[in-house]
Amino acid sequence: MSNDPYRPSNSSRSSASGSRPSGEGFRPDSNSRSPQPAPRSQPPKSSPLVPALLVAGALAVGGLALRHSQAPSSAANAQVSNAASASYRPSAQPASDKLQVLVAGDVSRSVNPALRQSAMDGLKFAFKQALPTGTPVHFVFYDREARTRPGVIEFNEPHDLDEVSTDFVKYPPRPEKGTRQALALSRLEREADSLPSGTPVAFVLLTDGEDQDAPSTTREAQKMAARPNFRGLLVVGAQMESQARMYLRDRLDASLAPLQNRRIVCGPEVSDRDADQFRALLGS
């Protein structure tokens, strides 16, 4: 017997009146094999799903057609992409009118720590008197080779150079003797080439003036003199004339002759006159 509460029991199939049970509210048991009464003849009804499917199909076709009419063709996409690419071009590094100073410090064996400190003190004085506030300063150390010191110093006050001053004074000399001033000048120019186009530059040498290759120094000075936006060269630390120093100051000054009046060669102490002349070169 089925426990379905919505299925009439067997006893209800023979009512007291003996009439056949009504089909309303009756759900035939699919497992039952007894013959079922034939359904009454009714006109065919269309399924409610058919109109819905037709409407959905029409909407889908219409939407596809709409998207197709609105979507740009691959050729149009290519034109848009090409136009966007054409509108963007990496610009060249902009020119800068801000002065930058590049310094080469001589760390050869002939420049002892005391002379290095004196040269750096003279540089601080010259910078304080001559440099505009916030001037970027780059450093290179050299002897028979040149090595760039990482970082850029923004000079405002002499104490801004304290750290690089310590590095310069304590830099261990190499066993090999000899100094090549031409190498220092060449390295400074190469560092300047990495700056934005048109940047005005000034160069500084901190050295006792010893030079193993004076002719090469003269050739580098000629190239430096022809350099666009070159302001001038300051040499600090060149020893005064003496038999012991073999007239290093005079010799270095002669090697730099192609720079003409754009060079200042002074000893470890920078005078007010030297500083004023340097400031005038920077403003030229």
C-alpha positions as CSV (number, residue, x, y, z in Angstrom):
1,M,0.0,0.0,0.0
2,S,1.3,3.5,-0.8
3,N,1.9,5.9,2.0
4,D,1.5,8.9,-0.2
5,P,-1.0,11.1,1.6
6,Y,-2.0,12.7,-1.7
7,R,-3.0,9.3,-3.2
8,P,-6.6,8.0,-2.4
9,S,-6.7,4.7,-0.6
10,N,-8.2,1.5,-2.3
11,S,-11.3,1.8,-0.3
12,S,-12.1,5.2,-1.7
13,R,-12.3,3.7,-5.3
14,S,-15.7,2.0,-4.5
15,S,-17.8,4.6,-2.9
16,A,-21.3,4.0,-1.5
17,S,-22.9,5.4,-4.5
18,G,-20.9,3.0,-6.7
19,S,-19.8,5.8,-9.1
20,R,-16.3,5.9,-10.7
21,P,-13.9,8.1,-8.8
22,S,-13.2,11.4,-10.3
23,G,-9.9,12.1,-12.1
24,E,-9.5,15.4,-10.2
25,G,-6.9,15.2,-7.5
26,F,-5.8,11.8,-8.6
27,R,-2.3,10.9,-9.5
28,P,-1.8,7.5,-11.1
29,D,0.9,5.3,-9.6
30,S,3.5,4.7,-12.3
31,N,4.2,1.3,-10.8
32,S,0.6,0.2,-11.1
33,R,-0.1,-2.2,-14.1
34,S,-3.9,-1.9,-13.9
35,P,-5.5,-0.3,-16.9
36,Q,-6.2,3.3,-16.7
37,P,-9.3,5.0,-18.0
38,A,-8.9,6.6,-21.4
39,P,-8.6,10.4,-21.2
40,R,-11.3,12.5,-22.6
41,S,-10.8,13.9,-26.0
42,Q,-9.6,17.5,-25.8
43,P,-8.2,19.9,-28.4
44,P,-4.4,20.0,-28.5
45,K,-2.8,22.7,-26.4
46,S,0.4,24.3,-27.2
47,S,3.1,24.0,-24.6
48,P,3.8,27.3,-22.7
49,L,7.6,26.5,-23.2
50,V,7.4,26.9,-27.0
51,P,6.6,30.7,-27.1
52,A,9.2,31.2,-24.4
53,L,11.8,29.4,-26.4
54,L,10.9,31.3,-29.5
55,V,11.2,34.6,-27.7
56,A,14.5,33.6,-26.1
57,G,15.9,32.6,-29.5
58,A,14.8,35.8,-31.1
59,L,16.5,37.8,-28.3
60,A,19.7,35.8,-28.6
61,V,19.8,36.3,-32.4
62,G,19.0,39.9,-32.0
63,G,21.7,40.4,-29.4
64,L,24.3,38.6,-31.5
65,A,23.4,40.8,-34.4
66,L,23.6,43.9,-32.2
67,R,27.0,42.9,-30.8
68,H,28.3,42.1,-34.2
69,S,27.1,45.5,-35.5
70,Q,28.8,47.4,-32.6
71,A,32.0,45.4,-32.3
72,P,34.9,47.0,-34.2
73,S,36.6,44.8,-36.8
74,S,40.1,43.5,-36.4
75,A,41.3,46.1,-38.9
76,A,39.7,48.8,-36.8
77,N,41.3,47.4,-33.7
78,A,44.7,47.4,-35.4
79,Q,44.1,51.1,-36.4
80,V,43.3,52.1,-32.9
81,S,46.3,50.2,-31.5
82,N,48.6,51.7,-34.1
83,A,47.2,55.2,-33.4
84,A,47.8,54.7,-29.7
85,S,51.4,53.5,-30.3
86,A,52.0,56.4,-32.7
87,S,50.8,58.9,-30.0
88,Y,53.4,57.6,-27.5
89,R,57.1,58.0,-28.1
90,P,59.7,57.9,-25.3
91,S,61.0,61.4,-25.1
92,A,64.7,62.1,-25.1
93,Q,66.3,62.9,-21.7
94,P,65.3,66.6,-21.2
95,A,68.0,69.3,-21.2
96,S,68.8,70.8,-17.8
97,D,70.2,74.3,-17.0
98,K,71.2,73.3,-13.5
99,L,74.9,73.4,-12.9
100,Q,76.6,70.1,-11.8
101,V,80.1,69.7,-10.5
102,L,82.3,66.7,-10.9
103,V,85.3,66.2,-8.7
104,A,88.3,63.8,-9.1
105,G,90.3,63.1,-6.0
106,D,93.9,61.9,-6.4
107,V,94.5,58.9,-4.1
108,S,98.0,58.0,-5.3
109,R,100.8,57.3,-2.9
110,S,102.3,60.8,-3.4
111,V,99.2,62.4,-1.9
112,N,99.4,61.6,1.8
113,P,96.4,61.9,4.2
114,A,97.5,65.3,5.5
115,L,97.6,66.7,1.9
116,R,94.3,65.1,1.1
117,Q,92.7,66.8,4.1
118,S,94.1,70.2,3.2
119,A,92.9,69.9,-0.4
120,M,89.4,68.9,0.8
121,D,89.3,71.8,3.2
122,G,90.2,74.1,0.4
123,L,87.5,72.6,-1.8
124,K,84.9,73.2,1.0
125,F,85.8,76.8,1.1
126,A,85.7,77.3,-2.6
127,F,82.3,75.6,-2.8
128,K,80.9,77.7,0.0
129,Q,82.0,80.8,-1.8
130,A,81.1,79.9,-5.3
131,L,78.4,77.2,-5.7
132,P,74.7,77.9,-5.9
133,T,72.6,76.3,-3.2
134,G,71.7,72.7,-3.9
135,T,74.3,72.1,-6.6
136,P,74.7,68.4,-7.3
137,V,78.3,67.2,-6.8
138,H,79.8,63.9,-8.1
139,F,83.1,62.3,-7.0
140,V,85.7,60.1,-8.6
141,F,88.9,58.7,-7.0
142,Y,91.9,58.0,-9.2
143,D,95.6,57.2,-9.4
144,R,96.6,55.0,-12.3
145,E,92.9,54.0,-12.6
146,A,89.7,55.8,-12.0
147,R,86.8,54.7,-9.8
148,T,83.4,56.4,-9.5
149,R,82.1,57.0,-5.9
150,P,78.4,56.0,-5.9
151,G,75.8,58.7,-5.1
152,V,75.4,62.4,-5.7
153,I,75.8,65.0,-3.0
154,E,73.6,68.1,-2.9
155,F,75.9,70.8,-1.7
156,N,74.4,73.5,0.6
157,E,77.0,73.7,3.4
158,P,80.6,72.5,3.8
159,H,79.5,69.7,6.2
160,D,77.7,68.1,3.3
161,L,81.1,67.0,2.2
162,D,82.2,65.4,5.5
163,E,81.5,61.8,4.6
164,V,83.2,62.0,1.2
165,S,86.1,63.8,2.8
166,T,86.6,60.9,5.2
167,D,86.5,58.5,2.3
168,F,89.0,60.5,0.4
169,V,91.5,60.9,3.3
170,K,91.3,57.3,4.4
171,Y,91.3,55.8,0.9
172,P,94.1,53.2,0.9
173,P,96.8,53.9,-1.7
174,R,97.6,51.2,-4.2
175,P,101.1,49.6,-4.3
176,E,101.8,50.9,-7.8
177,K,103.2,54.4,-8.0
178,G,102.2,57.0,-10.5
179,T,99.3,59.3,-11.3
180,R,97.7,60.0,-14.7
181,Q,95.9,63.3,-14.7
182,A,94.7,62.6,-18.3
183,L,92.8,59.6,-16.9
184,A,91.1,61.8,-14.3
185,L,90.0,64.4,-16.9
186,S,88.7,61.7,-19.3
187,R,86.7,60.0,-16.5
188,L,85.1,63.3,-15.5
189,E,84.1,64.0,-19.1
190,R,82.6,60.5,-19.3
191,E,80.6,61.1,-16.1
192,A,79.4,64.4,-17.6
193,D,78.2,62.6,-20.7
194,S,75.8,60.6,-18.6
195,L,74.0,63.8,-17.5
196,P,71.0,65.3,-19.3
197,S,71.9,66.9,-22.6
198,G,72.9,70.5,-22.3
199,T,73.7,70.4,-18.5
200,P,76.4,73.0,-17.6
201,V,79.3,71.3,-15.8
202,A,82.4,72.3,-13.9
203,F,85.3,70.0,-13.1
204,V,87.7,69.9,-10.1
205,L,91.0,68.1,-9.5
206,L,92.2,67.4,-5.9
207,T,95.8,66.5,-6.5
208,D,99.4,67.4,-5.7
209,G,100.0,67.9,-9.5
210,E,102.2,64.8,-10.2
211,D,101.6,63.5,-13.7
212,Q,103.1,60.5,-15.5
213,D,101.8,61.5,-18.9
214,A,101.7,65.2,-19.5
215,P,101.1,65.1,-23.3
216,S,97.9,63.0,-22.8
217,T,96.8,65.6,-20.2
218,T,97.1,68.3,-22.8
219,R,95.1,66.4,-25.3
220,E,92.3,65.8,-22.8
221,A,92.4,69.5,-21.9
222,Q,91.9,70.3,-25.6
223,K,88.8,68.1,-25.8
224,M,87.5,69.6,-22.5
225,A,87.9,73.1,-23.9
226,A,85.7,72.3,-26.9
227,R,83.0,70.7,-24.7
228,P,79.6,72.5,-24.9
229,N,78.4,74.0,-21.6
230,F,81.8,73.5,-20.0
231,R,82.3,76.2,-17.3
232,G,85.8,75.7,-16.0
233,L,88.3,73.6,-14.1
234,L,89.5,74.2,-10.6
235,V,92.7,72.4,-9.3
236,V,93.2,72.3,-5.5
237,G,96.2,70.9,-3.8
238,A,99.0,71.4,-6.4
239,Q,102.2,71.9,-4.5
240,M,104.1,75.2,-4.6
241,E,107.2,75.4,-6.6
242,S,110.1,73.7,-4.9
243,Q,113.0,71.5,-5.9
244,A,111.6,68.6,-3.9
245,R,108.3,68.7,-5.8
246,M,109.8,69.2,-9.2
247,Y,107.7,72.3,-10.0
248,L,104.6,70.2,-10.2
249,R,102.2,73.1,-10.1
250,D,103.9,74.9,-13.0
251,R,104.0,71.7,-15.0
252,L,100.4,70.8,-14.5
253,D,99.3,74.4,-15.3
254,A,101.3,74.2,-18.6
255,S,99.6,70.8,-19.4
256,L,96.2,72.5,-19.0
257,A,97.0,75.5,-21.2
258,P,94.4,74.7,-23.8
259,L,91.7,75.7,-21.2
260,Q,93.2,79.2,-21.2
261,N,91.4,81.4,-18.7
262,R,88.9,78.7,-17.8
263,R,91.4,77.0,-15.4
264,I,92.4,77.9,-11.9
265,V,95.4,76.0,-10.4
266,C,96.0,76.7,-6.8
267,G,97.6,75.1,-3.7
268,P,96.0,73.3,-0.8
269,E,94.7,76.7,0.4
270,V,92.1,78.4,-1.8
271,S,92.3,82.2,-1.6
272,D,89.4,84.6,-1.8
273,R,90.6,85.6,-5.2
274,D,90.6,82.0,-6.4
275,A,87.1,81.5,-5.0
276,D,85.8,84.6,-6.7
277,Q,87.4,83.6,-10.0
278,F,85.8,80.2,-9.7
279,R,82.4,81.7,-9.0
280,A,82.7,83.9,-12.1
281,L,83.5,80.9,-14.3
282,L,80.4,79.0,-13.0
283,G,78.2,82.0,-13.9
284,S,79.7,82.4,-17.4
